[in-house]
Amino acid sequence: MTVIVDWLARREWCLPAAAALAWWALFYPGFISEDSLITLNEARAGNASVVFTAWWVFVVDALTLGTRAIPMLTLINVMVLEYAAYWWMTTVLPKDRARAVTVLFIAVSPMVAALGIQIRRDAAMTSGLLLCAIALTRTWAPGARFSRIDFAALALAVPLVSTRQNSTPTLIATAVLLLAVRKWRHAAAIAAVAVGAITVTYAATRAAGHTSPVDSIQAVDAVMADISCLLSDPNVAATEAEWAALSPIASRNDWPQEGACWYINPMMRSRTFNAVAVPQNYDGITGVWLSLASRYPLKMAAAHAKRVRMFLPPFAIGIPHRLVENYLHSTILPNDFGLAWKFPALAERARIIVRAWNAASLVLSHAGLWLIVLLIFAWRRQQYRVLLPTCMIAVALDAGLVMATPVSEGRYGLFILICGQAATMHWLAASFVAKDVHRIEESRKR
């Protein structure tokens, strides 16, 4: 075993590329979900109708040459994520056999490879956050200064984190945490990345013909989901004044939705849902939420906790409602881009790897669990104190998701999942390798 690990350690740098190319070739041209098709259609039409995805649409349009070279984007996406994760691991983990095992595990895992070969923004934003964590870690020691490499990492992070709208609040919260521990230069660096992301997002929004980077529905999406989930409780009743504020948006029959507690709010797909009325009733919607929360504080807290369960500690809402959570897409949906697997028989069989990962999603995609793991390592293990800057970004990301995510999907916390599982794998591998080396030494003495 040690011979194999030593061989991996000598070729550690090429493991991410090998894993990325293997996944990309096996499932060529990648996994194409509904989100992917929406983005591709908008890139082809040159119409970024969804405000908060405008920058991502422009990126997809450029990297696919106007959707004429879509596989090129999935390859770039997975390569960037693989090497961002690799650079982070080489920054925070000591160069040893355990690190080589960890690099291999993360590189081949569906968490990185399967998400990387999709046309989704999660991989790009996670890559940007990993670059921020790298720059912070490299300059964390007292007296350490930012080098050209660190500035380059932060500069590259700007267009990457700009692909998702929750990146800016995450970076601002991280800067606040850095100020709290008196890391002034680090706070300024992260704040600069946040400003860059705001600038890119606003410029893309204007270029797409919109006046604001804030989507009118998403601004209160989470609030409406809380209300729908709460009203599905038969012991909760809205007042006539509250119904008067809610009725312009959807009917009384369509507002209560038990499904809103667990995934996308079905009310928003009902026949009576009026999207135009949402921005005209911001005050009314938030007012109803506050009113219901004041009368049913525990029930509202429970409803919200159900919706963000994957970003809370395990069993925060009791026994899990379901054992498999939404995590990794692993097919190509019907499309008019001519996208289909190059090797369908082989891809269909290999897809069982992703399905197995999804089967364990209650653990593997539970960002709240892996955040706790990260914090424990940084707090209790001296060799992992280097994870502190990473923990700050992870806490900021998770806190934002707990407060405002419209749906509980593990991929939103991909940064936390990669870092937490990498730290765990390194710890396990270090223990195993140490025992293996000890066994070999003992056998030689005999």
PyMOL commands that set and color helices and strands:
alter all, ss='L'
color gray80, all
select helices_A, chain A and resi 2-10+12-26+34-45+51-63+70-92+97-108+110-116+121-138+148-161+167-180+184-207+218-231+240-246+258-261+266-269+277-280+282-295+297-307+309-311+344-350+352-359+361-364+367-380+382-404+410-445
alter helices_A, ss='H'
color red, helices_A
deselect
rebuild
show_as cartoon
